[in-house]
């Protein structure tokens, strides 16, 4: 006797979601989506339709696109199409039937909506403990996000430098040459 697999109606046979309710918001989402941000994404979905992919993991947890899914639900878009990927290729969403105006609006919506989201400081700080964020943010950017005032004379990135103020370009050249001769690694700056 052949066994029949029983799977939720909203999942495909290989357990891929086909409805947004099957997706799980990222519990560590470092972005906060305020009403203006979600509202603009929703307007974009109404005006030009869905055009950007989201990223989910093998457990259907949303890694990127939490705000898009929230806005899609508000816009009445419920269906999900999953494309399996390993990260070795770019997935392009090809849209057709857009007017020139819609194409321009789509590009602007895509860029503007990202600007309207905010960082969830507590989550970002927790992530920063687990993994270093210095390849995504400069120390100055993290200090601004975390509202940490950088002292005026702070040395960033664990380098040890000295700044010598010269009276003119000639003195700068002589000082530079002397330090190079003594084996110091130098660079000339004009501020």
C-alpha positions in Angstrom: 0.0 0.0 0.0 1.4 3.4 -1.0 1.8 5.9 1.7 0.4 9.4 1.1 2.3 12.4 2.3 0.2 15.0 4.0 1.6 18.5 3.7 0.0 21.8 4.4 -2.0 23.1 1.5 0.1 26.2 1.3 3.4 24.4 0.9 4.5 22.6 -2.3 5.4 18.9 -2.1 9.1 19.8 -1.5 8.0 22.0 1.4 8.5 25.3 -0.4 6.2 28.1 0.7 3.7 29.3 -1.8 1.9 31.7 0.5 3.4 34.6 2.5 1.9 33.2 5.7 4.3 30.3 5.4 7.2 32.7 5.8 8.7 33.4 9.2 9.9 36.9 10.0 13.5 37.2 11.0 13.5 37.3 14.8 16.9 39.1 14.7 15.9 41.6 11.9 18.3 44.5 12.4 15.9 46.9 10.5 12.8 48.5 11.9 10.1 49.3 9.3 8.2 52.3 10.3 4.7 53.1 8.9 6.1 55.5 6.3 8.5 52.8 5.0 5.9 50.1 4.9 3.4 52.5 3.3 5.8 53.4 0.5 6.6 49.7 -0.2 2.9 49.0 -0.3 2.4 52.0 -2.7 5.2 50.6 -4.8 3.5 47.2 -4.9 0.2 48.9 -6.0 1.7 51.2 -8.5 4.3 48.9 -10.2 3.8 45.5 -8.7 6.3 43.1 -7.1 9.7 43.4 -8.6 12.3 42.6 -5.9 13.1 39.2 -4.6 13.5 38.4 -0.9 15.8 35.9 0.7 14.6 33.0 2.9 16.6 30.1 4.4 15.8 26.4 4.3 13.4 26.9 7.2 11.5 29.7 5.5 12.9 32.3 7.8 13.1 35.7 6.0 16.8 36.8 5.9 16.2 39.8 3.7 12.9 41.3 2.8 10.9 41.4 6.0 9.5 44.8 5.2 8.5 43.7 1.7 6.5 40.8 3.1 4.8 43.0 5.6 3.8 45.5 2.9 2.8 42.7 0.5 0.4 41.4 3.0 -1.1 44.9 3.4 -1.2 45.2 -0.4 -3.1 41.9 -0.8 -0.2 40.0 -2.4 -0.2 36.5 -0.9 1.6 34.2 -3.3 5.3 33.3 -3.1 7.4 31.7 -5.8 10.6 30.2 -4.5 13.7 29.9 -6.7 16.4 27.6 -5.2 19.8 29.2 -5.2 23.3 28.5 -3.8 24.6 32.0 -4.0 26.7 31.3 -7.1 24.5 33.2 -9.5 22.4 36.4 -9.5 18.7 35.9 -9.5 17.1 38.5 -11.8 13.5 39.4 -11.7 12.4 40.1 -15.2 9.3 42.4 -15.3 7.4 43.0 -18.5 4.5 45.3 -19.3 5.7 48.3 -17.4 5.3 51.7 -18.9 8.4 54.0 -19.0 6.9 56.0 -16.1 6.4 52.8 -14.1 10.0 51.7 -14.8 11.3 55.0 -13.4 9.0 54.8 -10.4 10.1 51.2 -9.7 13.7 52.2 -9.6 13.0 55.2 -7.4 10.7 53.2 -5.0 13.4 50.5 -4.7 16.0 53.0 -3.6 13.9 55.3 -1.5 12.1 52.6 0.6 15.4 51.3 1.9 16.3 54.8 3.1 13.1 55.0 5.1 13.8 52.0 7.3 15.8 52.4 10.5 18.3 50.3 12.4 17.1 48.3 15.3 19.9 49.4 17.6 19.5 46.6 20.2 19.5 43.9 17.6 22.4 45.4 15.7 24.4 45.6 19.0 23.7 42.0 19.7 24.7 41.0 16.2 27.9 43.1 16.6 28.9 40.9 19.6 28.4 37.7 17.6 30.0 38.8 14.3 32.1 41.9 13.5 30.3 44.5 11.5 33.5 46.4 10.4 33.3 45.0 6.9 29.8 46.6 6.5 30.2 49.8 8.6 33.1 52.1 9.4 33.8 52.7 13.1 32.5 56.2 12.6 29.2 54.9 11.2 28.7 52.4 14.0 29.4 55.1 16.6 26.8 57.3 14.9 24.2 54.4 14.8 25.0 53.4 18.4 25.0 57.1 19.4 28.5 56.9 20.7 30.5 60.1 20.6 33.9 59.6 19.2 36.5 61.7 21.1 38.2 64.3 18.9 41.6 62.8 19.3 40.5 59.1 19.1 42.7 56.8 17.1 40.4 54.5 15.0 41.0 51.0 13.7 43.8 50.2 16.2 46.4 52.1 14.2 49.0 54.2 15.9 49.6 57.4 14.1 51.1 60.8 14.7 50.2 64.0 12.9 52.9 66.6 12.5 51.7 70.1 11.7 54.1 71.9 9.4 54.4 75.6 8.7 54.5 75.1 4.9 55.0 72.6 2.1 58.7 72.9 2.2 58.9 72.0 5.9 56.5 69.1 5.2 58.7 67.7 2.5 61.9 67.9 4.7 60.1 66.3 7.7 58.7 63.6 5.4 62.1 62.7 4.0 63.7 62.6 7.4 61.1 60.3 8.8 61.3 58.0 5.7 65.1 57.8 6.2 64.6 56.8 9.8 62.4 53.9 8.7 59.0 55.2 9.5 56.0 54.4 7.2 54.7 57.9 6.2 52.1 59.5 4.0 51.7 63.1 3.1 48.3 64.7 4.0 47.2 68.2 3.3 44.2 69.3 5.4 
